[in-house]
Amino acid sequence: MKNTRSEKRVTITIDGKPYQAAEGRNLVDAAKEAGVFIPSLCYFKHLDPPLGTCRACTCKVNGRNVPACMQRVEEGMAVEVNTPELIDIRKALVEMMFAEGNHFCPSCVKSGNCDLQHMGYELGITHMRFPHLFRDRHTDYQSRRMVLENNRCIKCRRCVEEVFTDQGKRVFMYQNRGIETLVGIDHEQEALLTEAQAEAAMNLCPTGAIVVRGKRVAKPFGLRSFDQQSEQEDYGIRWSANGDRSPREKKMVATVSLAGCFGCHMSLLDIDEEILDLVDLVEFHKSPLTDIKRFTQRCDLGIVEGGCCNTENIETLREFRENCDILVAVGECAIWGGLPAMRNTIPLGECLEEAFINAQTNDEGEGRVPYHEDLPKLLNRVYACNEIVKIDYLIPGCPPSASHLWKVIRNILWGEEFSVLYHEFKYD
């Protein structure tokens, strides 16, 4: 549709600063032109009126909290964007989307090209304050080309409003009501889409909810859409200096891997020759790196990777909390369960039956679930570390980069000021 709105320039204020903007322009676009970043997941410039479904762009306009994508620039408009309250609201909205769906970033084909993931990076979200639901929603495999994964869908309505056949028929639609609302797919209409149209639908989806069979979405690190460059000119997750700690004081560190893969430990050591600079500053106590099995003294810092999937994990985690002044959860598994938590959508009994009873084996009579009093008891699901004990700091990633890890550790132990760069802050 041709834009017939006036290009008259008017004055608005954003966070108290005056800016010139075209009258009638969408506030998200006007703010971007002024160098002010307003996050959004559902806003498309060519959709008018905007969808306004995600609310991730919530700002205060003339004293009222409203979605910025639904606002048009007017003379004298007073906009607040980066107040502590609004930043926290936007973070909470994005966190709820992560917690409400099953977003396993390290295993998702859309990782690195996912708009939801991107907003998490831009907002500096290290963890979710809300418990993950781990619901097992319907995954539709019936179409010839498309797989519709409702566990990843954030109900942005992009596909419903944008994907049509050449005959003008909708391919996607909403089904059910309230919290049971799902996106459905019309299999007959989907079959009429061209290959290019099917791929466009997959790329239109802000998450990995729509996948076209055989079409590769994943790309190498560094070549993905949201790997290198932030949309914010001054991006940086900053940690201020703590002048109370001496940079020369040697510190005692303990580490452990619970329900994880030791990838975070490998990343911890991946600092090349810099590790020689730390020999005089860090001593590892109880850790797989030293093979010391028991605490014999109190430690300044405890580093935990992996979540809790059994009783032994919980016992070990509580022991670390008791013997370490500061406890840091490292990696996706420790922060919310990560890949091991993929079993959280399936009852424990079914998991055990599939693994031990229904599995193929060459050993006669081994079709049974093992039990012995010496074996740790499996929990009903995999728990994040902060669901079991108090965690002081959380570092996301699968694994976090060595640079990210040691920046945080140096700040905690010796008060070094630092900023985590955009390309260092990742969930996968």
C-alpha positions as CSV (number, residue, x, y, z in Angstrom):
1,M,0.0,0.0,0.0
2,K,1.3,3.4,-0.9
3,N,2.2,5.6,2.1
4,T,0.0,8.7,2.0
5,R,0.9,10.0,5.4
6,S,2.4,13.4,5.8
7,E,6.2,13.8,5.9
8,K,5.8,16.8,8.2
9,R,8.6,16.9,10.8
10,V,7.5,17.2,14.4
11,T,9.4,17.3,17.7
12,I,9.1,14.4,20.2
13,T,11.1,13.6,23.3
14,I,12.7,10.2,24.0
15,D,14.0,9.8,27.5
16,G,14.0,13.6,27.9
17,K,15.9,14.4,24.8
18,P,14.2,16.2,21.8
19,Y,14.2,14.5,18.4
20,Q,12.8,15.4,15.0
21,A,10.7,12.7,13.4
22,A,8.2,12.4,10.5
23,E,4.6,12.9,11.7
24,G,2.6,9.6,11.6
25,R,5.8,7.5,11.5
26,N,5.7,4.3,13.5
27,L,7.4,5.0,16.9
28,V,9.7,1.9,16.6
29,D,11.1,3.2,13.3
30,A,11.3,6.8,14.5
31,A,13.2,5.8,17.6
32,K,15.6,3.7,15.5
33,E,16.3,6.6,13.2
34,A,17.1,8.6,16.3
35,G,19.6,5.9,17.5
36,V,17.3,4.6,20.2
37,F,16.8,0.8,20.2
38,I,13.3,-0.5,21.0
39,P,13.1,-4.3,20.9
40,S,10.3,-6.0,19.0
41,L,9.5,-9.5,17.9
42,C,6.3,-9.1,15.9
43,Y,6.7,-5.7,14.2
44,F,6.9,-5.8,10.4
45,K,7.1,-2.5,8.6
46,H,4.8,-3.6,5.8
47,L,2.0,-4.8,8.0
48,D,-0.5,-2.0,8.8
49,P,-2.0,-2.0,11.3
50,P,0.9,-3.7,13.2
51,L,0.3,-7.0,14.9
52,G,1.1,-5.8,18.5
53,T,1.1,-9.4,19.8
54,C,4.5,-9.7,21.7
55,R,4.5,-6.5,23.7
56,A,8.3,-6.7,23.8
57,C,8.4,-3.0,22.6
58,T,6.5,-1.7,25.6
59,C,7.4,1.9,26.4
60,K,5.8,4.8,28.3
61,V,4.1,7.2,25.9
62,N,2.6,10.4,27.5
63,G,2.6,8.6,30.8
64,R,1.0,5.3,29.8
65,N,2.6,1.9,29.2
66,V,1.8,1.0,25.6
67,P,3.4,-1.2,22.8
68,A,5.6,1.2,20.8
69,C,4.8,-0.5,17.5
70,M,1.1,0.6,17.8
71,Q,2.0,4.3,18.2
72,R,2.3,6.9,15.6
73,V,4.5,10.0,16.0
74,E,2.7,13.1,17.1
75,E,3.8,16.6,17.9
76,G,5.0,16.9,21.5
77,M,4.9,13.1,22.2
78,A,6.8,12.3,25.3
79,V,8.4,8.8,25.2
80,E,10.2,6.9,27.9
81,V,12.2,3.9,26.8
82,N,15.2,3.1,29.0
83,T,14.0,3.5,32.5
84,P,14.7,0.7,35.0
85,E,11.0,-0.2,35.2
86,L,10.5,-0.4,31.4
87,I,13.7,-2.4,30.9
88,D,12.6,-4.9,33.5
89,I,9.1,-5.1,32.0
90,R,10.6,-5.9,28.5
91,K,13.0,-8.4,30.0
92,A,10.1,-10.1,31.9
93,L,8.1,-10.4,28.7
94,V,10.9,-12.1,26.8
95,E,11.8,-14.3,29.7
96,M,8.1,-15.5,29.9
97,M,8.3,-16.5,26.2
98,F,11.4,-18.5,26.8
99,A,9.9,-20.2,30.0
100,E,6.5,-20.8,28.4
101,G,8.0,-22.7,25.4
102,N,10.6,-25.4,25.0
103,H,13.5,-23.4,23.5
104,F,16.5,-25.6,23.5
105,C,18.9,-23.2,21.7
106,P,21.9,-25.6,21.3
107,S,19.8,-28.1,19.4
108,C,17.5,-25.8,17.5
109,V,18.0,-25.4,13.7
110,K,17.1,-21.7,14.0
111,S,19.8,-20.9,16.6
112,G,21.8,-17.9,15.6
113,N,18.9,-16.8,13.3
114,C,16.2,-16.7,15.9
115,D,14.5,-13.4,16.7
116,L,13.6,-14.5,20.2
117,Q,17.2,-15.5,20.9
118,H,18.3,-12.2,19.5
119,M,16.1,-10.2,21.8
120,G,17.5,-12.2,24.7
121,Y,21.0,-11.1,23.7
122,E,20.0,-7.5,23.2
123,L,18.3,-7.3,26.6
124,G,21.2,-9.1,28.3
125,I,19.0,-11.9,29.7
126,T,21.2,-14.4,31.5
127,H,18.4,-16.5,33.0
128,M,14.6,-16.7,33.4
129,R,13.1,-15.6,36.7
130,F,10.0,-17.7,35.9
131,P,9.9,-21.6,36.1
132,H,10.0,-23.4,32.7
133,L,6.7,-25.1,32.0
134,F,8.2,-27.9,29.8
135,R,4.8,-28.6,28.2
136,D,4.6,-31.2,25.4
137,R,2.6,-29.5,22.7
138,H,1.5,-30.9,19.4
139,T,4.1,-31.2,16.7
140,D,2.5,-31.5,13.3
141,Y,4.4,-33.8,10.8
142,Q,1.5,-34.4,8.4
143,S,2.4,-31.9,5.7
144,R,4.5,-33.1,2.8
145,R,7.2,-30.4,3.3
146,M,6.6,-28.6,6.6
147,V,7.0,-29.5,10.2
148,L,5.1,-27.3,12.7
149,E,6.7,-27.3,16.1
150,N,4.3,-25.6,18.6
151,N,6.7,-26.0,21.5
152,R,8.8,-23.2,19.8
153,C,5.9,-21.0,18.7
154,I,5.5,-17.7,20.4
155,K,2.2,-16.9,18.7
156,C,3.4,-13.7,17.0
157,R,0.8,-14.2,14.2
158,R,3.3,-13.5,11.5
159,C,2.6,-16.7,9.6
160,V,-1.2,-16.3,10.0
161,E,-1.1,-12.8,8.4
162,E,1.7,-13.3,5.9
163,V,1.5,-16.8,4.3
164,F,-1.0,-17.2,1.5
165,T,-1.2,-19.4,-1.6
166,D,-1.4,-17.8,-5.0
167,Q,-5.1,-18.2,-4.8
168,G,-5.2,-16.0,-1.7
169,K,-5.9,-18.8,0.8
170,R,-4.4,-18.8,4.3
171,V,-2.0,-21.6,5.1
172,F,-1.8,-21.0,8.9
173,M,-4.5,-20.2,11.4
174,Y,-5.1,-20.0,15.2
175,Q,-6.8,-22.9,16.9
176,N,-8.5,-23.2,20.3
177,R,-8.7,-20.3,22.8
178,G,-6.8,-18.8,25.8
179,I,-3.7,-20.7,27.0
180,E,-4.6,-23.6,24.7
181,T,-4.3,-21.5,21.6
182,L,-2.0,-23.1,19.0
183,V,-1.1,-22.3,15.4
184,G,-2.5,-24.9,13.0
185,I,-1.7,-25.6,9.4
186,D,-4.0,-26.3,6.4
187,H,-2.3,-29.3,4.8
188,E,-4.2,-28.9,1.5
189,Q,-3.2,-25.2,1.2
190,E,0.4,-25.9,2.3
191,A,0.7,-28.4,-0.7
192,L,-0.1,-25.5,-3.1
193,L,2.8,-23.4,-1.9
194,T,5.8,-23.2,-4.2
195,E,9.2,-24.2,-2.8
196,A,10.2,-20.5,-2.6
197,Q,7.0,-19.7,-0.7
198,A,7.5,-22.6,1.7
199,E,11.1,-21.4,2.5
200,A,9.8,-17.9,2.9
201,A,7.4,-19.1,5.5
202,M,10.2,-20.8,7.4
203,N,12.4,-17.7,7.3
204,L,9.4,-15.5,8.3
205,C,9.0,-17.4,11.6
206,P,10.9,-15.6,14.4
207,T,11.8,-18.9,16.1
208,G,12.2,-22.5,14.8
209,A,8.5,-23.3,14.9
210,I,8.2,-23.7,11.1
211,V,10.8,-26.1,9.4
212,V,10.8,-27.1,5.8
213,R,12.2,-30.7,5.4
214,G,15.5,-30.9,3.7
215,K,16.1,-27.1,3.7
216,R,19.2,-26.2,5.8
217,V,18.8,-23.3,8.1
218,A,21.8,-23.7,10.3
219,K,25.0,-21.9,9.4
220,P,28.5,-21.8,10.9
221,F,29.2,-19.6,13.9
222,G,30.0,-16.1,12.7
223,L,27.9,-16.3,9.6
224,R,24.5,-16.4,11.3
225,S,22.2,-13.4,11.4
226,F,22.7,-12.5,15.1
227,D,26.2,-13.6,15.8
228,Q,28.3,-10.4,15.5
229,Q,26.6,-7.1,15.5
230,S,24.2,-5.6,18.1
231,E,21.4,-3.2,17.0
232,Q,22.5,-1.0,19.9
233,E,25.5,1.3,19.4
234,D,26.6,1.2,23.0
235,Y,25.9,-2.5,23.6
236,G,27.8,-4.1,26.5
237,I,26.9,-6.1,29.6
238,R,29.0,-4.1,32.1
239,W,30.4,-5.2,35.4
240,S,31.7,-2.4,37.6
241,A,35.0,-2.6,39.4
242,N,35.1,-3.5,43.1
243,G,37.9,-1.7,44.8
244,D,37.6,-3.7,48.0
245,R,39.4,-6.8,46.5
246,S,43.1,-7.0,46.0
247,P,44.1,-8.1,42.5
248,R,47.2,-9.9,43.9
249,E,45.5,-12.1,46.4
250,K,45.6,-15.8,45.5
251,K,42.1,-17.4,45.4
252,M,40.9,-20.9,45.9
253,V,38.4,-22.2,43.3
254,A,36.3,-25.4,43.2
255,T,34.5,-26.7,40.1
256,V,32.1,-29.5,39.4
257,S,30.1,-30.9,36.5
258,L,26.6,-32.3,37.4
259,A,24.1,-33.3,34.6
260,G,26.3,-31.8,31.9
261,C,29.0,-32.7,29.4
262,F,32.1,-31.1,30.8
263,G,32.0,-28.6,27.8
264,C,32.1,-25.6,30.2
265,H,35.2,-27.0,31.9
266,M,36.9,-27.3,28.5
267,S,35.9,-23.7,27.7
268,L,37.3,-22.6,31.1
269,L,40.7,-24.0,30.0
270,D,40.5,-22.6,26.5
271,I,42.4,-19.4,27.2
272,D,45.7,-20.5,25.6
273,E,48.8,-19.0,27.1
274,E,46.8,-16.7,29.4
275,I,46.4,-19.7,31.7
276,L,50.0,-19.2,32.7
277,D,49.2,-15.8,34.0
278,L,46.6,-17.4,36.3
279,V,48.9,-20.0,37.9
280,D,50.0,-17.6,40.6
281,L,46.5,-16.2,41.1
282,V,44.2,-19.3,41.1
283,E,44.5,-22.6,42.9
284,F,41.9,-25.3,42.0
285,H,40.7,-27.3,45.0
286,K,37.9,-29.9,44.7
287,S,37.5,-30.2,40.9
288,P,37.7,-32.7,38.0
289,L,40.8,-30.7,36.9
290,T,42.7,-31.8,40.1
291,D,40.8,-35.0,40.9
292,I,40.4,-33.8,44.5
293,K,37.3,-35.6,45.7
294,R,36.5,-33.8,49.0
295,F,36.6,-30.3,50.4
296,T,39.3,-29.8,52.9
297,Q,39.1,-26.0,53.2
298,R,36.7,-23.2,52.3
299,C,36.8,-21.9,48.7
300,D,36.5,-18.3,47.5
301,L,34.6,-19.4,44.4
302,G,32.6,-22.4,43.3
303,I,31.9,-23.0,39.6
304,V,29.0,-25.4,38.7
305,E,28.1,-26.7,35.2
306,G,25.2,-29.0,34.6
307,G,21.8,-29.2,36.2
308,C,20.4,-31.7,38.7
309,C,19.0,-34.9,37.4
310,N,19.5,-37.2,40.4
311,T,19.9,-37.2,44.1
312,E,23.7,-37.3,43.9
313,N,23.7,-34.0,41.9
314,I,21.6,-32.3,44.6
315,E,23.8,-33.5,47.4
316,T,26.9,-32.3,45.5
317,L,25.4,-28.9,44.7
318,R,24.4,-28.3,48.3
319,E,27.9,-29.3,49.4
320,F,29.3,-26.6,47.0
321,R,26.9,-24.0,48.4
322,E,28.0,-24.8,51.9
323,N,31.8,-24.7,51.2
324,C,32.1,-21.8,48.7
325,D,31.7,-18.1,49.4
326,I,30.4,-17.4,45.9
327,L,28.7,-19.9,43.7
328,V,28.5,-19.4,39.9
329,A,26.2,-21.5,37.6
330,V,27.9,-21.8,34.2
331,G,26.2,-22.9,30.9
332,E,22.7,-23.6,29.8
333,C,22.4,-26.9,31.7
334,A,23.2,-25.3,35.0
335,I,20.9,-22.3,34.4
336,W,17.7,-24.0,33.3
337,G,18.5,-27.7,32.5
338,G,19.7,-27.3,28.9
339,L,19.7,-30.4,26.7
340,P,19.3,-32.9,29.5
341,A,16.0,-31.1,30.3
342,M,14.6,-32.2,27.0
343,R,13.3,-35.2,29.0
344,N,11.2,-32.9,31.1
345,T,8.4,-33.0,28.6
346,I,8.1,-36.8,29.0
347,P,7.1,-38.7,32.2
348,L,10.1,-40.3,33.9
349,G,8.5,-43.8,33.6
350,E,8.3,-43.5,29.9
351,C,11.9,-42.3,29.6
352,L,13.1,-45.3,31.6
353,E,11.0,-47.8,29.6
354,E,12.3,-46.4,26.3
355,A,15.9,-46.4,27.4
356,F,16.0,-49.8,29.1
357,I,13.0,-51.9,28.2
358,N,12.2,-51.0,24.6
359,A,15.8,-50.4,23.6
360,Q,17.7,-52.8,21.3
361,T,20.3,-54.9,23.2
362,N,22.5,-57.9,22.6
363,D,22.5,-59.0,26.2
364,E,19.8,-61.5,27.0
365,G,17.5,-60.7,29.9
366,E,18.7,-57.0,30.0
367,G,15.3,-55.6,29.1
368,R,14.7,-54.2,32.6
369,V,15.2,-50.9,34.4
370,P,18.4,-51.2,36.6
371,Y,18.0,-50.7,40.3
372,H,20.5,-50.8,43.1
373,E,20.8,-48.9,46.4
374,D,24.2,-47.6,45.3
375,L,22.7,-46.0,42.2
376,P,21.6,-42.3,42.6
377,K,17.8,-42.0,42.3
378,L,16.7,-40.2,39.2
379,L,14.5,-37.1,39.8
380,N,11.1,-36.6,38.2
381,R,12.8,-34.0,36.0
382,V,16.0,-32.1,35.5
383,Y,16.3,-29.0,37.7
384,A,18.3,-25.8,37.3
385,C,20.8,-25.2,40.0
386,N,19.0,-22.0,41.2
387,E,15.9,-24.2,41.9
388,I,17.9,-26.1,44.5
389,V,20.3,-23.6,46.1
390,K,21.0,-19.9,46.0
391,I,23.2,-19.0,43.0
392,D,25.1,-15.7,43.1
393,Y,26.0,-15.4,39.4
394,L,24.8,-17.0,36.2
395,I,26.8,-17.2,32.9
396,P,24.8,-18.6,29.9
397,G,26.2,-20.4,26.9
398,C,26.7,-23.9,25.6
399,P,29.4,-23.4,26.5
400,P,30.2,-19.8,27.4
401,S,33.3,-18.6,25.7
402,A,36.6,-18.6,27.7
403,S,36.7,-14.8,27.4
404,H,33.2,-14.4,28.9
405,L,34.0,-16.9,31.7
406,W,37.2,-15.3,32.8
407,K,35.9,-11.7,32.6
408,V,33.2,-12.6,35.1
409,I,35.6,-14.6,37.3
410,R,38.2,-11.8,37.4
411,N,35.5,-9.3,38.4
412,I,34.2,-11.6,41.1
413,L,37.6,-12.4,42.6
414,W,39.7,-9.3,42.0
415,G,37.2,-6.6,41.1
416,E,38.3,-6.0,37.5
417,E,35.9,-3.9,35.5
418,F,34.8,-5.3,32.2
419,S,32.1,-5.4,29.5
420,V,30.8,-8.6,27.8
421,L,30.7,-7.9,24.1
422,Y,27.7,-8.9,21.9
423,H,29.6,-11.7,20.0
424,E,30.6,-13.2,23.4
425,F,27.1,-13.4,24.8
426,K,25.4,-16.5,23.4
427,Y,23.0,-19.3,24.5
428,D,24.5,-22.0,22.2
